[in-house]
Amino acid sequence: MSLLPELRYPTVTELTCSARALAALRPGLCALRQVGVSRAGRPLHLLSVGQARRAVLVVAGAHANEPTGGSTLLALAERVLYERELRSDTSWHFLLCADPDGASLHVTPAPRSLLDYHLGFFRPAGPEQPEWSPAVLPPHRLPPETRALTRVIDELRPYLQVTLHGTDLGGSWVQLTKDIPGLAEPFVKSAARLHIPVETGASDAAGWPASGPGVHVMPAPGADAAYPSMPDDARHSTWYHAHRYGGLTAVVEVPMWASDLVDDPAPHPAPARAIRRLAVRLLRDAHEVERVLDEALPRLDGVDGPLLRAARWALELVPGLAADWTHTPPADTTMAYVGSVDAFARRLPLRAAAMLWRVLQASDDHAAPRLEQLVGTWSDAFAERFHARWVPLEHQVEHQSGTVVAAALHARAGAAWSDGAA
């Protein structure tokens, strides 16, 4: 009998309870332990299955607004427990939630629409994100969640770290810090079987080489960034921490709502012009949110918190990103890439508006209805433009967990195992 909760996005408490039940089922094989605490004192838990030195580390909850990872982590843990061949010479370790504080602020566990999703939206500012903080902060200022994650990597020395991410609307793709030969085939077949589009031109991986459709390999250090203004660099994130032990990281992204507009490899007839138009719209939409923020700030004197910091952080990214899109050649010229940039240009102001709306609503500020209307209008336009269709959660989980297993098997086949590293 499955110990998974009813198939929905679990809370951190439900994740912990399910992990504890799995550990109790096979105490000689499984262990659940605390490996750190969050800034607010919430525990960070690691579930381990197996005792082999060769290790896979799976991280969920690095971004609070990407809830599929928790469901996938539980499904993976149960699968590893019951499929002996997956743990015959490999131990599996599952960090239940890398950012429990963030998870407590994103409050749409079962969204029915993009509007529902955004009315409870939270995604921290870059310096407060556990995986990304090393790219924007000096070592002595890293948050405790980041330090806990890097300690776990130092202890386990995994040949593969997998971090479970997701997107609100779009397709599925994989980002690798080193190539995993052979991964693209099972990844693409899984997506096709479950009717999930493959995001072949993901803006998150702009300019990266691809080892197959939707499988992007991070450029070598020193390569030019596609978006020079962006303050973070994946090569300084916790994704690269596994490299010191000969390992690598795979980032597996799945969509909550799917769109075939990000799965079209055909050449765009005028990509540069299209992206310049998107930059103009990005600036215009962000300016609408900034006008509300500037007008409300005097009434928010003394108000501070993660929602307000995150909204301001998102808005601060806009001018540089718009300049990148305006003055640099497109990193890709396909319909898929222009579609992905279109989605990115909608997300930033929409997310800023949604988080600022929550701040103003909590303060009973008279500007809150204006932002609520913007969030509603932009959410509906986003869904309509991309012909959004819900991806059943069981399909999200099946595709993400299957891709993790495929990555582990292919990476293990290609790894040179020694006493010192995988």
N, C-alpha and C positions, 0 to 999 in steps of 0.2 A: 504494500500500500504506500502511495506517495505521501511524503511528509510536507510537500509544498503546500502553501496556502492557496486558497481560491485564486485562479489565474487573474491577477491584477497587479498593479504596481505596489509592492509591499513597503511599509514604513521601515525605518531602521530598527524599531523595536520588534517588528514581525520578522525581519531578517535575522535578528539575533536569536529570537525564540526558535526559528526553524533550524538555524545552525546548531543551537544547543541540543535540539532533538536529534539531529543527525549524529552529533558527537556522542550522545548517550546511547544511540542504537549500536554503535561499534566502537566502544571506548578504547579498545586495543589498537584500532586503526585510525581513529579520528581524535582530534583535540581542538578545543576552542579556548583561545587565550586573549587577554587584553595586551595590546602592543603599544598603547599610547593613549593620550587624551587630546581632545580638541581645545581650541582657545576658550570655549565656554565650559570645559570640564567634562564633555561627553566622551565616553569610552570608544576607542577604536579596537575592533575585534578581528582576529585572524583565525579562520578555520583551516585546519590542516588535515589532509587525507593521505596516509602513507608515510613511510619513513625513509624512502630512498634519498640518496644524496642529490641525485639529478632532480632538479626542481623546476616547476612552472608556478609562477605567481600571477594570479588574476585579481585585478583591482576594479571595484565597482564604486560608483558614487563620487567620482572626481568632480563632476559638474552636477549640481543639484537639479538642474532642469532636464536632465537626461536619465529618466527613471528606469528605462528598460534593463539597465545593467544589474540591478538588484535581483530581478526575476531570473535573468540569465545565470547569474552567479549561483543561485540556489539549484537551478536545473543542472548546471554543470557539476556541482558538488555531489548531487544525488547520482548523476550518471557515473562519475568517477568511483563512487562508493560501490556501485553494483556491477561495473564493467571492469573486471580484474585486469584485463590486458592494458587498460589505460594507466594503471598504477603498478604494473609489474616491475618496472625499473625506474619509475618516476613518482615523486611525491608532488601533490598539488596543494597549493596554499591560496586561500581566498580572503582578501581584505574586504570585509563586508561593505564598508562605506568609508571612503577616504575623507569625506567632508560632512560629518553628521550635523554640524551647525547649519551648513547650507541646506541640507535636506530638510531641516526643521522649518525653513522659510519658504521652500517651494511647495505650494499647497494645492496642487492639482493631481492627486493620485489616480483619478479616473476621468480624464477630460473627454467631453463629448464633442468638442469643437476646438478650433484654434483660439476662439475667444475665451472659452473656459480655461484653456491652457495658459493664456497670457494674463488672465485676471488673477491667477495665483503664481505668477512667474517670479523666479529669483535665480540669478546667476551672479556670483561674486565678481567684484573688481579683480583684475589680473593679479595684483599682489596678494590677494586673499585666496587664490586658487591653489590647492596643494601641489598639483603637478607643475603648474606654470610659474609659481612664485620664484624658483631659482633663476628664471630667465629675466626677472625684473627687480629682484631684491639682492642685496649683499648677503653673504652666508649668515652673519650674526642676526639678521632680521627675519629669517625664515620662520614661518608659522610652525607650531608643534605638529600639525598634521603632516607637513612635508618632512620634518625630521623623523617622525615615526615611520613614514613610508621608506625613506632612504635607509633607516636602520634595518627594516625588514629585508630590503634588497641586499644589504651588506651581510646579513645573517644567512640568507638562503642562497645567495649567488645564483639566481635562476638562469638557466640557459634561455628561457623565454619569459618575458613579462607581457601579459596581455591586459590592456586597460579598456574597459567596456564603456563606449560612448554612444551617443545617438544624436539625431537631428530631428527637429520638429517636423519639417516638411522637405522631402527630396528623395534621395536614394541611399543606397548602402555603398560604403567604400572602406578600404583598409589602408592605413598608413604604417609603414615599416621603417624602423631605424636602420635595418639591414635587410637585404632581400631574403625571402624564403622561397627558393625555387619550387615550383609545383603548386603553390597555394592558389594561384589565380583560377585554375580549373575547377576545384571543388567549390570555391567561393562563388563563381559565376553560375555553376550548375544549381547550387542551393538557392541563389536569388531567383533564377528562372523558375524553379519548381514552385516557389512560394509567391511568385508574381511580385517580387520586390525589384524595382529598377536599380541598376548599377550606376552610381554617379561617376561617370568616366572623366568628367572635367571638374572635380570638386575644387571649389575656390580655396578650401583649407589646405590643399596640396598644390596650389598654383605653381607651375614651373618645375615640379618634381618629375623625375623619370618614372615611367610605369613599367612594371614587369608583367602586366596583363591588365585586362579591363578592370578598372576600379581598384587596382592594387598599386599604390604609390610608394616609392622608396625615397626617403629623405636624401637631399643632395649632400655631397661631402662638405665638410667644414670649408669655409671660404667661398662657397658658391654665392652668387648674387641672389638676394631675396626678391621675390616677385613683387612684394609690397614693402618697400624700404621703410615706410613710416611706422609699420607695426612695431610696438615696443618689445614684444616677446619673440623668442627664437627657440624653436623646438629642440635645437641642439644643446640648449642650456637647461632643458626641463628635466624632470625626474625620469623621463623616457630613456635618457641616455645613461642613467646611473648604472644600468645593467651591463653596459659595455665594458666597464672596468673589470668585469669577471668573464668576459668573452661572450656575454649574452646579447640579446636584442629585445626590442619592444615592438609589439603589434598593437595598433589602435583600431578596434573594430567598431565601425559606425553603422547603426541601423536607423531607419526613419519610423516615426510614429504615423505620419501621413505620407503617402507616396505620390510622386509626380514623375510622369514619363518625360517631362521637359528636361530633366537632368541626365537622361539616358540616350541622347541623340548625338552620335559621333559625326554627323554630317557637318561640313564646313558652314560657318555662318557667313552670310553674304557681305556683311560689313561689321565685323566684331569691334573694331576700335571705336567706330561711331556709336554703336549700341552701348558700349560700356561708358563712353563719355556722357551719354544721356542718363545712364543709371547713376553716375556720379552727381549730376545736377539734381536728380530726384532725391538722392541721399542727403545732400546738403539742404534741400528745401524741407524735407520731412524733419530732419534733425533740428532745423531752425524753429519749426513749429513747437517742438518740445522745449527747446531752450527758452523761447519766449515765455512759456508757462512757468518754467523753473525760475527764470530771472524775476518774474512778477511775484512769485510765491515766496522766494527766499527770505525777504524781510519778515514774513510771518512765520518762518521756520527757524527763527533765531534760536540757537541752542539745540535744535534737532539734528541728531547725527545717528548714523546706523548703517548697517550693511546695504540696505535697499537704496538709500540715498547715495552712498558712495558708489555703488554699482551703476546706478543710473548716470551719474556724472562721468564715471569712467567710460561708459559706452559712448556718450556724447563727445568726449574728448578724443576718441579715436577717429571721428568722422572727418574732420578737415584733412588730415594726412592721408587717409584712405582715399578720399575723393581726389586728392591731388595725384596719388599713385595711379588711379584709374584714368586720369585725364592726361598725364604727361609721360607715362611709360607704355611701351607697346604691350598688347595683351599677352599674357603668359600662355594662352591657348586660343585657338580661333574656331573652336567647334561650337555648335548650337548648345551642347551640354554645358560647356564652360560659361557661356554667356547666361544661360539659365541659372547656373549656380551663383554667379555674381549677382544676378537679379534678386535671388533669394537672400543673399548676404546683405544687399542694400536695403531690403525690406526689414530684415531682422533687427539691425542695430537701433534705428529710431523707435521701432515698435517695442522692443524690449525696454529701452529707456523710458518710454511713455508708460508702459505697464508698471514698472517698478516705482516710478515717480507717482503714478496714480495711487498706488498702495500707501505711499508716504502721506500724500495729501488726504486720502480718505481717512487714515488713522488720526490725522489732525483735524478732521472735519473742516477742511479748507474749501472755500467756495469755488476754487479752480478745479477741484476733483472731477466734476461732471464733464468739463471740457476734455480732460484727458481720457475719461472713460469712453467718450464718444470717438475720440481718435483711435483708441485701442480697438474698439468694435469695428470701425470703418476699415482700418488697416488690416485687421485679422481677416475680415470677410474678403477684402480685395486680394490678399495673399492666397487664400484658399481658392478663390475663383480663378485668378490668373494661372495658377499651377494645376488646376483640375484635381485638387487634393482628394485622395481616397484613403480611408483609414486602413492601416495594416493591422490585422488581428494580432493581439499581443502574443498569442501562441506562435504565430509566424515570425514575429520579431525575435522571440526567444529561440526558436528552432534555428533560425538562420544565424543569429549571433553565436549561439553555443556551438553549432556545427562548424562555424568558421574558426572558433577558438581551438577545437579539437584538431581540425585539419592543420592549423598553424603549428600546434604542438607536435603533431606527428611528422610533418614535413621539416620543421626546424630540427627535431631530434635526429632525423635521418641525415641531415646535412651537417650536424654539429660534430666537431672533433672533441670527444669527451676525454678529459684527463682528470687527475686528482685535483688540479688547481682550478679548473673552470670548465664550463660546458662550451 
